[in-house]
Structures are given as structure tokens and as C-alpha cells.
Amino acid sequence: MNRNVAVVTGGSSGIGFAIAKRLIDDGADVVITGRRQAVLDEAVHRLGRSAIGIVADVASAASLAPFYESVKNRFGRIDILVANAGGGSHAPLGQITEEQIDQQFSTNVKGVVLTVQGALGLMSSGASIVIVGSSSSIDPGPTMSVYGGTKAAVRNMVRSWVAELKGTGIRINILSPGPTNTASLREAFGEHAEEGMAFLTAKSPLGRIGEPEEIASVAAFLASDAASYVNGVELFADGGASQT
């Protein structure tokens, strides 16, 4: 039986790394991307022999083209695509900079478009696309308007893409985590990290934020045959926080 070939963008740390590890544990060969060679090399070392790392910037078509060519030459196909690369920064209305707007929309929206478009030629019936969104798509909270806007944009793009992919047999879903225990979450809060983490913990109906491995389990489900009739959903893995 052939092993699944999976691509996980932004797979060198945080949620992306946890997803890559879970897919490998489930028997897949995984190609991860990142923009920093040293960090990518360390992630591949930790993931083991079933992982390959290739430097790529999802916000650049010129960077993604040779990346997908490498995947094609090595494997010939993609069975699972996890568009995970993204990021955000917090700023209240009145203090949002043009750089913050450009950076977040470039990675979180443009990057998703280019990632999915670039992969389609290597995908066939039965393949699965999982886009990592965020519960901020419906509940951004104070200071997260731009980030939440990017994730809401992704949701609406997927609604269109589901119709456009009709007849291909390729499924596409969004996994929207709530606050998750990663270094990038703390970095987004900057000097207010402890206050931010305390706020998110208090808001959660479960009394805690999520762990990357918990998000990875949901991604693995959406990518698997167990979700063969799940298509076009935004699945929230946030402990119920966005519903309060």
C-alpha cells in the first residue's frame, strides 16, 4: 500500500510541526516548508526519516513554483495539503500600521491562495486540503481585527472553492483552532503575553487553552478517509471559547 504524501506549510514549529508529526505517525511521508533553513533543518531532524524540509515563502509564487516542482520530482503527487503557514500581530484600532495589514494579508490570505493553486496540479480524486484558520474568523476579540479579517477572508474563499472543485473528488475544509499553547501566540501578545494568556484561559469553557497535538488530531481526521464525506466545513477546535 502506498504511503500518503503530505505537504504542511509552516511545518517547522507550533501547530504545523505537530500536524506534520501526527501525519508521519499515521504513516505519511511529509514535506514541510519554512522560511528559515536552520529552523527547518532542526524540525526535519526531530521529525525523522519520513520528513523532508524545503525552504519556501508561501506569499511568493516565485518561491512556491520550485517547491512544488521538487515535490513533483520526488513523489509525483500530493495526497494531503495542509495550508498552515500564517501569523498575526495585535494592535488596537488607531494603532494598526500599514506594515501589519500588508504582512498579515500577504501571508494569511495571498499565501493560502498561492499554496492551494500551486498544489492542485499534483492532487487527484481522494486528496484532501486542510486549511488552518482560526476561531478569530468569528470571534477576533480586541486588538485582533486585522488577523480576524484575514481568517474570515479564507473562510469565504473556501466557500467558493468547494463549488469550483466540484467533480474533482478533492475535499477542502478549514480547521479553526482557538488559542493554542505555542511560542507564536505569546509573541503575538508581545510584552503583554502573560496578561493575554490569562485572559484566554479565563475565557475558555474548559478552563485552558489548547495544545498543538490536540489541533493536529483534528487535522489528521479531516485529512483522513474517516472524513471522506466532510467537505466545505469550518471545524472549530477551541474548547467552545468562540461560543461564549
C-alpha positions as CSV (number, residue, x, y, z in Angstrom):
1,M,0.0,0.0,0.0
2,N,1.4,3.4,-1.0
3,R,2.1,5.9,1.8
4,N,0.3,9.2,1.7
5,V,2.3,12.2,0.6
6,A,1.5,15.2,2.7
7,V,2.6,18.8,2.4
8,V,2.5,21.0,5.5
9,T,3.3,24.7,5.1
10,G,4.8,26.4,8.1
11,G,5.6,23.0,9.4
12,S,8.8,23.8,11.3
13,S,7.2,24.9,14.6
14,G,4.0,25.1,16.6
15,I,0.7,23.7,15.2
16,G,2.3,23.0,11.8
17,F,5.1,20.9,13.4
18,A,2.5,19.0,15.5
19,I,0.4,18.3,12.4
20,A,3.5,17.0,10.5
21,K,4.4,14.7,13.3
22,R,0.9,13.3,13.6
23,L,0.7,12.6,9.8
24,I,4.0,10.9,10.0
25,D,2.8,8.8,12.9
26,D,-0.2,7.9,10.8
27,G,2.1,6.6,8.1
28,A,2.6,9.5,5.7
29,D,5.7,10.9,4.0
30,V,5.6,14.6,4.9
31,V,7.2,17.6,3.2
32,I,7.3,20.7,5.4
33,T,8.1,24.3,4.4
34,G,9.5,27.2,6.3
35,R,11.4,30.4,5.5
36,R,14.4,29.8,7.7
37,Q,16.8,26.9,6.7
38,A,18.3,26.3,10.1
39,V,14.9,26.1,11.8
40,L,13.6,23.8,9.0
41,D,16.6,21.5,9.3
42,E,16.1,21.2,13.1
43,A,12.4,20.3,12.6
44,V,13.2,17.7,10.0
45,H,15.8,16.2,12.4
46,R,13.2,15.9,15.1
47,L,10.5,14.5,12.7
48,G,12.8,11.8,11.4
49,R,13.3,9.9,8.1
50,S,9.8,10.4,6.8
51,A,10.1,14.2,6.7
52,I,11.7,16.4,4.1
53,G,12.1,20.1,4.5
54,I,12.2,22.6,1.7
55,V,12.6,26.4,2.2
56,A,9.6,28.3,0.6
57,D,7.7,31.5,1.2
58,V,4.0,30.9,0.7
59,A,3.4,34.6,-0.1
60,S,5.6,34.3,-3.2
61,A,4.6,32.4,-6.4
62,A,8.2,32.5,-7.5
63,S,9.2,30.7,-4.3
64,L,6.4,28.1,-4.4
65,A,7.0,27.1,-8.0
66,P,10.3,25.4,-7.5
67,F,9.0,24.0,-4.2
68,Y,6.1,22.2,-5.9
69,E,8.5,21.1,-8.7
70,S,10.7,19.4,-6.1
71,V,7.6,17.7,-4.6
72,K,6.6,16.5,-8.1
73,N,10.1,15.2,-8.9
74,R,10.3,13.4,-5.6
75,F,6.8,12.0,-5.2
76,G,4.8,12.7,-8.2
77,R,1.7,13.7,-6.3
78,I,0.2,15.2,-3.1
79,D,-2.5,13.4,-1.2
80,I,-2.8,15.8,1.7
81,L,-2.2,19.5,1.7
82,V,-2.2,21.4,5.0
83,A,-2.0,25.1,4.4
84,N,-0.9,26.1,7.8
85,A,1.6,28.9,7.3
86,G,0.3,32.2,8.8
87,G,0.7,34.6,11.6
88,G,-0.6,37.7,13.2
89,S,0.1,40.7,15.4
90,H,-2.1,42.6,17.8
91,A,-2.9,46.2,17.6
92,P,-6.0,48.3,18.6
93,L,-7.8,50.5,16.1
94,G,-5.9,53.7,15.8
95,Q,-2.5,52.0,16.2
96,I,-2.7,49.5,13.3
97,T,0.2,50.0,10.9
98,E,0.2,49.6,7.2
99,E,3.0,47.1,7.6
100,Q,0.8,44.9,9.9
101,I,-2.0,45.0,7.4
102,D,0.2,44.1,4.4
103,Q,2.1,41.4,6.2
104,Q,-0.9,39.6,7.6
105,F,-3.0,39.7,4.4
106,S,0.0,38.7,2.3
107,T,0.8,35.5,4.4
108,N,-2.7,34.6,5.6
109,V,-4.7,35.3,2.5
110,K,-2.5,35.6,-0.5
111,G,-0.3,32.8,0.9
112,V,-3.3,30.4,1.1
113,V,-4.4,31.2,-2.4
114,L,-0.9,30.5,-3.9
115,T,-0.4,27.4,-1.7
116,V,-3.7,25.8,-2.9
117,Q,-3.3,26.8,-6.5
118,G,0.2,25.5,-6.7
119,A,-0.8,22.1,-5.3
120,L,-3.9,21.4,-7.4
121,G,-1.9,20.1,-10.4
122,L,-0.5,17.3,-8.1
123,M,-3.8,16.4,-6.5
124,S,-6.4,14.0,-7.7
125,S,-9.7,12.4,-6.6
126,G,-9.5,11.4,-2.9
127,A,-7.0,14.0,-2.0
128,S,-7.7,16.4,0.9
129,I,-6.9,20.0,1.6
130,V,-6.9,21.3,5.2
131,I,-6.6,25.0,5.7
132,V,-5.6,26.1,9.2
133,G,-7.8,29.1,10.0
134,S,-8.6,30.5,13.4
135,S,-11.6,30.9,15.7
136,S,-10.8,34.6,15.3
137,S,-12.7,34.3,12.0
138,I,-15.9,34.7,14.0
139,D,-14.6,35.9,17.4
140,P,-11.4,38.0,16.9
141,G,-11.6,39.9,20.2
142,P,-10.0,43.3,20.9
143,T,-6.7,44.2,19.0
144,M,-7.1,41.3,16.6
145,S,-9.3,42.9,13.9
146,V,-6.8,42.5,11.0
147,Y,-5.9,39.0,11.9
148,G,-9.5,38.0,12.3
149,G,-10.3,39.7,9.0
150,T,-7.7,37.5,7.2
151,K,-9.2,34.4,8.6
152,A,-12.7,35.4,7.7
153,A,-11.5,36.0,4.2
154,V,-10.1,32.5,4.0
155,R,-13.5,31.1,5.1
156,N,-15.2,32.9,2.3
157,M,-12.6,31.8,-0.3
158,V,-13.2,28.2,0.7
159,R,-16.9,28.5,0.2
160,S,-16.2,29.5,-3.4
161,W,-13.5,26.8,-3.9
162,V,-15.8,24.0,-2.7
163,A,-18.1,24.8,-5.7
164,E,-15.1,25.2,-8.1
165,L,-13.7,21.8,-7.1
166,K,-17.0,20.0,-7.8
167,G,-16.3,16.8,-9.7
168,T,-12.6,16.6,-8.9
169,G,-13.1,14.4,-5.8
170,I,-10.8,16.7,-3.8
171,R,-12.1,17.7,-0.4
172,I,-11.3,21.1,1.2
173,N,-12.0,22.0,4.8
174,I,-10.9,24.6,7.3
175,L,-9.6,23.7,10.8
176,S,-10.0,26.8,13.0
177,P,-8.1,26.4,16.3
178,G,-8.7,28.5,19.3
179,P,-5.8,29.8,21.4
180,T,-3.1,27.2,21.3
181,N,0.0,26.8,23.5
182,T,2.6,27.9,21.0
183,A,5.5,30.3,21.1
184,S,3.9,32.3,18.3
185,L,0.9,33.0,20.4
186,R,3.0,34.5,23.2
187,E,5.0,36.5,20.6
188,A,1.8,38.0,19.2
189,F,1.0,39.5,22.6
190,G,4.4,41.0,22.9
191,E,5.1,42.5,26.3
192,H,1.6,41.7,27.4
193,A,2.0,37.9,26.9
194,E,1.1,36.9,30.5
195,E,-1.9,39.1,30.6
196,G,-3.1,37.8,27.2
197,M,-2.6,34.1,28.1
198,A,-4.5,34.7,31.4
199,F,-7.4,36.3,29.5
200,L,-7.6,33.4,27.0
201,T,-7.5,30.8,29.8
202,A,-10.3,32.5,31.7
203,K,-12.4,32.8,28.6
204,S,-12.3,29.1,27.9
205,P,-15.2,26.9,29.0
206,L,-12.7,24.2,29.5
207,G,-10.5,26.4,31.7
208,R,-7.4,26.1,29.5
209,I,-6.1,26.8,26.0
210,G,-5.4,24.0,23.5
211,E,-2.2,22.1,22.9
212,P,-0.7,21.7,19.4
213,E,-1.2,17.9,19.5
214,E,-4.9,18.4,20.0
215,I,-5.2,20.5,16.9
216,A,-3.1,18.0,15.0
217,S,-5.5,15.3,15.8
218,V,-8.3,17.2,14.2
219,A,-6.2,18.0,11.2
220,A,-5.4,14.3,10.8
221,F,-9.1,13.4,11.0
222,L,-10.1,16.0,8.3
223,A,-7.2,14.7,6.1
224,S,-8.2,11.0,6.5
225,D,-10.7,8.7,4.9
226,A,-12.7,8.9,8.1
227,A,-13.8,12.3,7.0
228,S,-14.5,11.2,3.4
229,Y,-17.9,12.9,3.4
230,V,-16.8,16.0,5.2
231,N,-16.3,18.8,2.7
232,G,-16.5,22.6,2.9
233,V,-16.8,22.9,6.7
234,E,-15.0,25.2,9.1
235,L,-14.4,23.0,12.1
236,F,-13.6,24.8,15.3
237,A,-11.2,23.2,17.8
238,D,-11.3,25.8,20.5
239,G,-12.8,24.2,23.6
240,G,-16.0,26.2,23.0
241,A,-14.4,29.6,23.6
242,S,-15.8,31.2,20.4
243,Q,-19.4,30.2,21.5
244,T,-19.2,32.2,24.8
